[in-house]
Amino acid sequence: MTGHIARIRRYPIKSIGGEDLTGASLSAARRLPGDRVWAVLTESGERHAGEGPQPERWLPKSCFLRGVASATLQAVSGGWGQGAPEGPIRLTHPDRTQLSFDPETEGARLIEWLRPLWPEDKPAPTRLVRGPTGWTDVNQPWLSILSLSSLRDLESRMGQPLGVERWRANLWVDGWEPFAEQDMIGRILTIGDVELRVTEAIGRCAATSANTETGHPDCDMPAALAGQFGHQNFGAYAEVVTGGQIALNDEIRA
């Protein structure tokens, strides 16, 4: 089955913002460069972070600010722009003024900017931390692949637009049959000389229920997926087996 890469997206800070790219350089057994490099620890997460300035091991998502605990975080957008993953990050939100800050030295400014977007009855945000590899939800150097055909099918079933942002995927593919990715576990995908091995389906939580333009829930996504398909999966993870350059409109073969 042949499709093409329709979107490439990275998320410099876990659960906070996101941006489109025109291309990326993939390396074997590595995440998408610049993806989930940073995350915001909470008071409860500090117990697991260790005593050093930065955690030395991967931490579970429960240690950080997440959209499942505050839907309004889903409306944050932005990142580094098209350049390398360094320098100022620029973020926007419909209820906040634009923020530009250096994550290396100005993490405290981000924390203050986020406070009004985080529930007071949840463990408070404490600091911005860099991950030893990347703060993805799984402790594996994988990237996420979703299908626009599957999205269009789901939108039709639910009778509403959903968009790509709420899913926080790295690669969006167009041209596959709807939900064909669910049957690709264990298969190798090729993008020119690049090889990706599909590893497992992505189970979805309530964070995907939020409209990313408003930051308010507009559905119960886990329930909708379960009602339609008998599971809560949407999209798949993949591991980079052979690295190389990828770009928008590149052909991807399954």
C-alpha positions in Angstrom: 0.0 0.0 0.0 1.4 3.4 -1.0 0.7 6.8 0.5 2.5 10.0 1.0 3.6 12.1 4.0 1.0 14.9 4.4 2.1 16.4 7.7 5.3 16.2 9.9 4.8 17.6 13.4 6.9 17.9 16.6 6.1 18.9 20.1 9.1 20.6 21.8 7.3 20.5 25.3 5.3 17.5 26.3 1.5 18.3 26.1 2.2 22.0 25.5 2.3 23.3 21.9 3.2 21.8 18.6 4.3 22.8 15.2 4.5 21.6 11.6 7.8 20.9 9.8 8.6 20.6 6.1 11.2 17.8 6.7 13.2 16.0 9.3 16.3 13.9 9.7 15.6 10.5 11.3 18.2 8.3 13.1 17.9 4.7 13.9 16.4 3.9 17.3 15.8 7.7 17.9 12.7 9.8 18.3 11.8 12.6 15.9 14.4 15.3 16.5 13.1 18.0 18.8 10.1 16.0 19.9 9.1 16.1 23.6 12.6 17.3 24.6 11.1 19.2 27.5 8.2 18.6 30.0 6.8 20.5 33.0 7.1 18.5 36.2 4.4 18.7 38.9 4.7 18.6 42.7 3.8 14.9 42.7 6.2 14.3 39.8 9.1 15.7 41.8 9.2 12.7 44.0 10.3 10.6 41.1 12.7 13.1 39.4 15.8 12.6 41.6 18.0 15.2 43.2 19.8 16.5 40.1 19.0 19.5 38.0 17.6 17.2 35.3 16.0 13.7 35.6 18.5 11.0 34.6 15.8 8.5 33.5 12.6 8.4 31.6 9.6 9.3 33.8 5.9 8.3 33.3 3.4 10.8 32.0 1.7 11.1 35.4 4.7 13.2 36.5 4.0 16.0 34.2 1.4 18.6 33.1 -0.9 16.8 30.6 -4.0 17.6 28.5 -5.9 14.8 30.1 -5.9 16.7 33.4 -6.5 20.1 31.8 -8.2 20.2 28.4 -7.2 23.9 27.9 -3.6 22.9 27.5 -4.7 21.3 24.2 -5.2 24.8 22.8 -1.5 25.8 23.2 0.4 25.9 19.9 3.9 26.8 18.8 7.5 25.8 19.1 10.9 26.6 17.6 9.7 27.1 14.0 11.4 25.4 11.1 14.9 25.7 12.5 16.9 23.4 14.7 15.5 22.5 18.1 17.3 25.3 20.0 16.8 28.9 21.0 13.5 30.6 22.0 10.2 28.7 21.9 7.1 30.8 21.0 3.7 29.7 22.3 0.2 31.0 21.8 -3.1 30.3 23.5 -6.6 31.9 22.9 -6.7 33.0 26.5 -3.1 34.1 27.0 -0.7 36.6 25.5 2.0 35.2 23.3 5.0 33.9 25.1 8.6 33.7 23.8 11.1 32.2 26.2 14.4 30.2 26.2 13.8 26.8 27.7 17.4 26.5 28.8 17.3 29.6 31.0 13.7 30.9 31.3 11.7 27.8 32.4 10.2 29.8 35.3 8.5 32.2 32.8 6.7 29.3 31.2 5.5 28.0 34.6 3.9 31.4 35.3 2.4 31.5 31.9 0.8 28.1 32.4 -0.5 28.6 35.9 -3.9 30.0 34.8 -4.3 27.0 32.4 -3.8 24.4 35.1 -6.5 23.4 37.7 -5.8 24.6 41.3 -6.9 21.2 42.6 -4.2 19.4 40.7 -0.5 19.1 41.8 1.0 22.4 40.9 3.7 22.8 38.1 7.2 23.2 39.5 9.8 23.3 36.8 10.7 22.7 33.1 13.0 19.7 32.7 14.9 18.2 29.8 14.6 14.5 29.2 17.5 12.1 28.8 15.9 10.8 25.6 12.5 12.3 25.2 9.3 12.6 27.2 7.0 10.5 25.0 4.3 8.5 26.7 6.1 5.2 26.1 9.6 4.4 27.3 10.8 3.5 23.8 12.4 5.7 21.1 9.4 5.6 18.8 7.5 8.1 16.7 3.8 8.1 16.0 2.1 7.6 12.6 -1.5 8.5 11.8 -3.6 8.3 8.7 -5.7 11.2 7.3 -8.0 8.6 5.6 -8.7 7.1 9.1 -9.3 10.6 10.4 -11.8 11.5 7.7 -13.6 8.2 8.3 -13.8 8.8 12.0 -15.0 12.4 11.5 -17.8 11.0 9.2 -18.8 8.5 11.8 -18.9 11.1 14.6 -20.5 13.8 12.5 -18.0 16.5 13.4 -14.6 17.8 12.4 -11.8 16.7 14.6 -8.6 18.0 13.0 -5.0 16.7 13.3 -3.8 18.7 16.3 -5.6 16.9 19.1 -3.9 13.6 18.2 -0.3 14.9 18.6 1.1 12.7 15.9 4.6 13.0 14.3 3.7 11.8 10.8 0.4 12.0 9.0 0.0 9.8 6.0 -2.5 10.3 3.2 -3.5 7.6 0.6 -3.9 4.5 2.7 -7.2 2.8 3.2 -9.0 3.9 6.4 -7.5 2.2 9.4 -5.1 0.1 7.4 -2.4 1.1 9.9 -4.1 -1.1 12.5 -3.1 -4.1 10.5 0.6 -3.1 10.0 2.0 -4.1 13.4 5.3 -5.7 12.8 5.6 -4.5 9.2 8.3 -2.3 7.7 7.4 1.0 6.1 9.8 2.6 3.6 10.3 6.3 2.8 13.0 6.2 0.2 15.9 4.6 2.0 14.3 5.2 5.4 12.8 2.2 7.1 10.3 2.3 10.0 9.0 -0.8 11.8 5.4 -0.5 13.1 5.5 -1.6 16.7 2.1 -1.2 18.3 -1.3 0.6 18.2 -1.7 3.9 20.2 -4.4 3.8 22.8 -6.2 7.1 23.3 -7.0 9.0 26.5 -9.5 11.8 27.2 -7.0 14.5 26.2 -8.1 13.8 22.6 -11.6 14.9 23.6 -10.6 18.5 23.6 -11.1 20.9 20.7 -7.6 22.4 20.1 -9.0 25.8 19.0 -11.0 26.4 22.2 -9.4 24.1 24.8 -12.8 22.7 25.7 -14.0 19.1 25.3 -16.3 18.7 22.3 -16.8 14.9 22.6 -15.8 11.8 24.6 -13.2 10.4 22.3 -12.3 7.2 24.2 -16.0 6.3 24.4 -16.5 7.2 20.7 -13.6 5.0 19.6 -14.8 2.1 21.8 -18.3 2.5 20.5 -17.2 2.4 16.9 -14.5 -0.2 17.0 -14.5 -2.0 20.3 -11.2 -0.4 21.4 -9.7 3.0 22.0 -6.8 2.8 19.5 -6.1 5.4 16.9 -2.8 5.4 15.0 0.4 3.4 15.6 3.9 3.7 16.9 6.9 3.0 14.8 10.7 2.6 15.4 13.2 4.0 13.0 15.2 1.0 11.7 17.2 2.8 9.0 17.6 6.6 9.3 17.7 9.3 6.7 15.9 12.4 5.4 12.1 12.7 5.1 10.1 15.5 3.7 6.5 16.5 2.9 4.9 14.6 0.0 7.5 11.8 0.2 6.1 8.4 -0.8 5.6 6.0 2.0 5.2 2.3 1.2 3.7 -0.4 3.5 
